Amino acid sequence: MVYDYAYDKPTLVMATKGTLESEKFNMLFNKYNNHKTYLLPCIGLADIIEKNDERKIREYLDKNLEKYKNKVKNVVLGCTHYPLIKDEIQKVLGKVEFFEGSSRLAIHLKDVLEKSNMLEKNEGKVTFIDSNNSKEKERRFYNELLGG
């Protein structure tokens, strides 16, 4: 996406360490690298976002993004959690263009559900899966995000 719209502008890719080390990411990065791209492994940021600790989020962003202020025009949000703090990121970096895939993922999910006629049946079930097997995260997911 960034390549199509802003290839010549400096870009910061904020992602998990695992994403930045993945074969798929590196294949794409090497294919489209404009030599104006900074890679930032945001170790622990998703956990801080999940805890919804505004002070710690602000401290993390101030510490890790300050050196990119006025240097980047685009920010790729390479984790599903990061769009939740776009405003906070913008406060540190200034006016930047964001690129993230959550809306495309939602559209793809809708297409898959439509093709399977699962939207019309209204018989869906939500299952929470967490790599840490955290009961606290599961409770927050069901209670706070799904209202149940």
N, C-alpha and C positions, 0 to 999 in steps of 0.2 A: 504494500500500500504506500509506504513512504517513497519507495522507488518510483512509483507512478506519479506522485503528486509533488514531491519535493526532493528530488534526487540530489540537487546541488547544494542543499542546505545542511548545516551541521545538525546531527541527530544524536540523541541520547537514548539508548535502549536500556530500560530498567526491567530486569527479569530476575528470576531465581537463578541461583548458581547452577542448578541442574539443567535449566533451560539453556543457559549460555554455554554449557559444556556438551549439550546434546549434539548428536550427529546431524539431525535434521536442521537445527538452527545454524550450525556451522556451514552446512552445505548452502543454505540460503544466504547467509552473511557473506561468504566468499563469492557467491555468484553476483550479488548486488552491491558489494562494498564500494563506496564512493571515497574512501579514505578520509571521510569527515564524520565518522560515526564513533561514538564512545559507548563502550559496553560497561554497564554497572551491575555487578551481582549484588542484589539487595538482600543480603543474608539476614534473616530474621524479620524482615518487614511484614511479611504476610501474617506472622504470628502476632505482631504488635497491632496490626489492623484488626485481626480477629478479636483481640481483647478490647478494642474500641477505646484505647487509652490515648486521648487527644494530645496530652503533654508529651508522651513518649513518641508518638508519631511526629510531632513537630520537631522534637529534638533529633530524631533519626534523620529526618529530611534536611534540617539545617546543617547537620554534620556531614551528610553524604552528598548533598546536591549543591552546596555553596560554590564549589569550584567550577560548576557548569553554568552558573548564573551569567547571563549575557553572552554565553558561548554557543548555546544551542537554540535552534528554532523549532525543532520537532522533538517529541518525546514518544517513544514506543513503550506502551504499558504491557509488558510481557508476562503478566500474571493476572488471573481473574480478580484478585483482591485490589489491585492498584487503581482501577477506575473509581473505587470508592473514596479515594483521597485525591482526586484530580485537583480540586480547589486548593488543597494544602500544598500540593506540588507546585502549582502555578504561583502561589504566594512566595515561594522560594526562588523559582526560576524566572518569574516574570511571564510575559505573554509568549506562550508557546502553542504549537499545534499538537494535539494528541492523536495518536493512532493506537487503536486497540481492537481486538477481535470479538468482544463479547456480543455485540449486536449481530454479527455474522453467525456466530455460534448459535444464538437464539433462533435465527431464521432457519438455519440448517436443522436444528432440533424440531422446529415446527414442521418443516418439509418431511422429515422422517416420520413424525407422528401422523401427519396427514396421509402419507403413502400407506401407512399401516392401519388406517381408519381408526386410530386411537383417540383422536380429538373428539369425534362424534359419540363415542361410546361412554365417555365420562366415567370410566372405570379405572382411572390412573392411580398409581401408588408412588409415593416418594420414599426413597430409601437413602439414608445418610451414610456415606462411606468416607472415612477419614484415615489417612495413612498412619496417624498416631493412635487410632482407636480411642479417641478421647470422648469420654462420656459427657464432659462439660461442654465440649463443642457440639456434640449431638443435641444436648438439651437446649443450648442457645439457638441452634439451627431450627429445631422444631418450634420452640416457644417464641423466639424473637422474630425470626424471618418468615415462618409460616403461620404465626399467630395461633399455634395450637397447643 
